[in-house]
Amino acid sequence: MLIFHLGPLATSLFSLLAILALVLSFVMLASHWLKNHVYAFAAESWTIAAISASIGYYGHYPELYVIAALTALFRGTFLPYLVIRLVNRLDIQREFTPLLKPSSSMILGAALVIFSYEVSRQLGIALHLTDNIAVLALTCMFSLKLIGFLMMILRSEAISHILGLLVIENGIFLGSQILVPGMPALLELVIIFDLLTIVMAFGMLVRFLQTHAGTTSSRGLQKLVG
Amino acid sequence: MVNFAALIAALWIIPGVAIIVMLALRRPRLAEYLNLLTSITVFGLTLAILVAAPDKPLVTGARYILLTPLGAWVLFCVGLVYLLASIYAIGYMRLLPEEKPRLHKYYALQAGFALTMLIAPLMNNPGIFWIAIDFTTIVSAFLVGFEKEAECIEAAWKYLIVVSAGLALALLGIILFYWGGTFVLGPTYALTWANLREVAPKVPETLLFLAFLLTLVGFGTKVGLAPMHTWLPDAHSEGPAPVSAMLSGALLNIALLGIYRFLAIVDSGGYSVMGHTALLVLGVLSLFVAGLFIVRQDGAKRMLAYSSLEHMGVLAIGFGFGGAIAFAGAMYHMLNHSLNKSLMFFGAGNMMRAYGTKSMSKMRHVLRYYPVSGTVWLLGAVAITGAPPFGLFLSELTILRGGILSPNPWAVWVMAILLILIFTAFMNHFRRMIWGPEPEPDTAPTLKLSLWNTLPMWLALIPVLVLGLWWPTGLWGFFQQAFLVQP
């Protein structure tokens, strides 16, 4: 398995890239400008593409180069383009109704990272992998997941929800690249296209929301209760 | 020997072709009959697959297709509900004249929704199963928002966001399952249900259980188990009535099939009690939440949506008890619920159109204005709450019987009490709709229901009654076989 025989250089490279992806999610957490979110998301996707490519190189999985190229193309370029287009059409430049200030959300995010680390450490002990890169990969995967959920909870703008979901998916992709690089490539390809479909569906629904419900903020969506 | 690959291919190709034809010709009247024809064919095919279903799980189609007895059963429920909903849709959508120019899109979406549901239960690869479930969400979200009113779009949006976030957890769970397997089978192996079950005994308990909990919460969101149920009452109450029936009677079963297959992985890992208890607790919680909300509900379809939550809770409890008896009860309950909930949604759709309101407090003296279809609806309500002599009584009783022998007998009592509560609440709502205070003189409904509106209600009621009086022996044997083999 790849995670058992990695050289020190490869390990530090993967760690660097994984941490970079994690830091970028904090950039998203700290900013209320929607465009900044999208740029941070694009950068995160390119980082993950770099992880895929380097795993392909060090682990001798040539199909991962294709995955890396598609990740950069779709997750890193096309999806951000779609979301930016949506931001421009809706003419919503920033999140006006966050529940918490950026500083408080970042502290919450940090707490979630610590929690993720603890869970990963326990898993690492159970699997006899305490000093392995797997623990870092698991930490990043769980952290991105929880930070994505945090973004969806704290923000009420529909586009922020889409971006939160994309961060969650990025987390899963990042983790799966390091932990299970041998997973059938077909599955990863289909998941990329699935993500594309779902973002398009979101885009259509957000525009329906604006025309028919008159709001794109979940605080305005109060009709269905009980 | 039946050629299952050909049957399954036909099952997918026929709706696919129908969708293309509907979208290409753009004729509303043609689309409704074409959809009906498709649904009849699909029902016939699912019935043929069920009747010929092999005793052992069958892997075919370049190892991508898995046909198991439980899978064939779920598939049959899809075919059945699709057929009933397609008959009803003709009557219901004709009551919405403003949608007429877009009707071909509606029927194409409905056939597409059915197609995604016909694909999912047959997937041998949990990852592709996940993707198929994801596609059911995307297609059905557009059906929920089809009427384009503010509430419908709000419901569709909530549905898509909540379920996508939930399913993301399930994907994480699947990846952790796969990762667990790489310690045994090496870095690359085929991701199939059978492989995951095979490696489960060698995966450490922490990892296996974490992965299972993630998939349970993820697919549990799709099933609508509490506390992840928040999207369910909105989506089921705001979509057109035939869509509500398909969501409730067909889609929820498929997600539950996914949970049960992951549960089987945990079982073969030797942590059966823990996994079953986790599912059971979610089931009891769903029943509890549903009971509370049904008591104080006013929206007719919202009440039925909470009733779906209740029945998914019953199914989760049935599968969670484990053991052959509770399992057979749960499988029987799946079919009964599919039939009965379709009937209830059709009746609610009729009454909503007739009285021009969603609110039950404004539907008065239903039996005076609609003596026949109102009675069928009332009988359906008696049946859905688990009263004899209908099928749901038998299946719920079987689940309770199976539960006494399980490791969690406490749940039997909780379930029985909550079912009685729900029965009382349901009957109270229907009492007010049938008697209640006199309505304003000029609010009497004048709508005349066509055969398209009432026929599917009869088609659902009669089997529910028959299944309550007579549990075919062949079915019992089939359930036992389904219990013994890979789900």
Interface residues (C-beta under 8 A of the other chain):
Chain A: M1 L2 V119 Q122 L123 A126 L127 M141 K145 G148 F149 M152 A158 H161 G164 L165 I168 E169 I172 G175 S176 L179 V180 P181 G182 M183 P184 L187 V190 I191 D194 T197 I198 A201 F202 M204 L205 V206 F208 L209 H212 A213 G214 L221 K223 L224 G226
Chain B: N125 G127 I128 I131 D134 F135 I138 A141 F142 G145 K148 E149 A150 E151 C152 I153 E154 A155 A156 W157 K158 L160 I161 S164 A165 A168 L169 L171 L172 I175 Y178 W179 T182 F183 G186 P187 T188 Y189 A190 L191 P204 E205 T206 L207 L210 P233 D234 S237 E238 F293 R296 Q297 R302
